[in-house]
Amino acid sequence: MKRDEELNRLIRYCQGMGLSVHFKPYVKRSNVAAEWATDGSEITIYISPRCSKIEKILLLIHEASHHKAFVNNEREVDPKVEEALNSDKKRDKKRVLDMEIADSRHWEQIYRDTNCQFNINRLHKERDFDIWTYQFAYDNDREATCKEKSEKRKELRRKYG
């Protein structure tokens, strides 16, 4: 019940910024959990049958942070970053990593603005994991394996409780 209210507040928050929010079924092996349209029009969250409400909230906070950065940048996306989103070149992965790190600074503000009640350490843990995945891909020229992701999650659980 509490998470439903938080999710609804977050959806209204996004709508207040001019976004439409869509929930669609997750496509297996697509490796895409959520998307923010770079034209600033919508956020799409891809949900699997096992996706919890808090996971939906965290995905929505992540994507909303990209939109807040977009609004703060006078509704313009750096063309080099936009091009980098569809590239596997090392230089482009660095641009995406830098954008993810910069945009993640909005997570806590969105958490506070929408009066989320879950433990803030859950937000920090997810933010750190998210940045780690982009950093890992940049450093290693590949995505992390399930085992590597699991180890990182364990490390973050020890850090944040």
Secondary structure, DSSP 8 states (H G I E B T S, - for coil): -HHHHHHHHHHHHHHHTT-EEEEEE--TT----EEE-TTSSEEEEEE-TT--HHHHHHHHHHHHHHHHHHHHTTT---HHHHHHTT---HHHHHHHHHHHHHHGGGHHHHHHHTT--S-HHHHHHHHHHHHHHHHHHHHHSS---HHHHHHHHHHHHHHH-
